[in-house]
Amino acid sequence: MAWDDSWRTGHSVFDLDHKQLATLLDLLEDSLSMLPGSAYPATMAQRLLVEAREHFRREEDYLLQHPTPQTGSHIAMHRTFADTLASVAEAVGRADVQAARTLIGTAHALFVEELLPADAAMVAYFKERATAG
């Protein structure tokens, strides 16, 4: 999944994280052709999972310090995405390329259709509050 600039949320730090996650997901998907026999896809899957969890930790710390009406559902989306990535890593570990491709498709949809719009709404909420206050 190549990064698309239309996915920017307006928060430069989060956008850099998102771009890295999109790149890692793309690299992981490309690396599936190396299965079975290569450790690279498993390494990429684990790296993606670690990077996603680290991004979510930073974002959730911020959300918990500055709650929005959607903080709870936003954090739940993070959990769903991280669980999906953990399932991808498990499929890669089993060298189950078909399952890994399907789960990567699910992760892509969650990322583009749910997480990025939720982050953009969060950033807009904070900008609106800053100008109102």
N, C-alpha and C positions, 0 to 999 in steps of 0.2 A: 504494500500500500504506500505509494509515493505521497509525500506531503503535498497538500494543496493549500495555497495561501488564502483561499476563501474560508478555511477552517480557523483562521485567527480569531481569538477571543477578545483581544484588546489588552491583555495583561502579558507583558513581554516575557516575564519569567515562566509563566505557565505555558505560553506559546512555544518557548524553546523546549520545555519538557515534552509538550505534545508532539513537536516535530521529531524529537529524538525517539519517542515511543512509536510514531508512525514509521520511522526509518528502521527501527529494530524489528517491527512486525513484518515489514517488507523483506528485510534480510532473512528473517526466519523462514518466511514462506519460500523464498528463493532457495534456501539451503535444504529444503525437504528433498530435493532431487539427489542429495548425497546419502540418503538413507536407503538401505541399512549400511552400516560399515563405517560411518564417520561420526565422530563425537561432536563435530561442529554444530549441527542442529540442536542437540541437547544443551550445549553451552549457550547458544543464542536464546533458546527458550528460557533458560534460567536467568540470563541477563535481562531479558525483557520483563520477566516477572519481578525481579529485584528493582529494576528502574521504575516500573509502574507503582509498586508498593511505596517506594521512596517519594515519588511525586505525590501520591495520594496522602502520605503522611504530612508533607509540607502543606498541601492544600487543605487538608482537614484541620491541621493546627490553626490555620488562618480562619477557616470557617467556624471553628469552635470559639475562637476569640472574638469573632465578628459574625454572629449567627444571622442567617437569612431565613425567611419563611420556608425555604426548601432545603435547609441544611441536612435534615434527617434523610430525605429522599436522595439527596446528592451523595451522601456517604454510602447509602445502600447501593447506588449505582457503582460506586468504586468497588464495593465488595463483590458485586456480580461480575464486573470486569476482571478483577483479580482472580476470582474463582475460575472464570473461563480460561484465563492465561495459565493457571495451575493445571487445568485439564489438558490444555495444549501441551504443556511440558510433559505430562504423563503419557500422552499419545506419542509424542516424539520419543520419549524414553523407551516405549514399546516398539518403536519403528513402525507405528501404524500411520502411514502417510495419509490415507484417506480420512481417518478420523481427525488427524492434525489439520488437514486442509479445511475440513468442515468447521472445526472449532476456530480456526483463524478467520474464516468467513464470518462466524458469529461475533468474534472479537472486533473485527473491522466494523460490522454494523453497529455494535454497541458504542464503539468509539465515535464514529461519524454521526450516527443518528441520535444518540442519547447524551454521551459525555460531553462532547464539544458544544452542542447547543446549551446544555445545562451550565457549562463553564462560562459561555458567552452571556447567558442570562445573569449569572452571579456577578460577573464583571460589570454589566450594565446596572445592576442593582446597587453596587457600591459606588459607581460613578454618579448615579441619580441621588443617592443619599449624601454624597459629598457636596454636590451643587445645591441641594436643598438645605443643608445644614450650615 
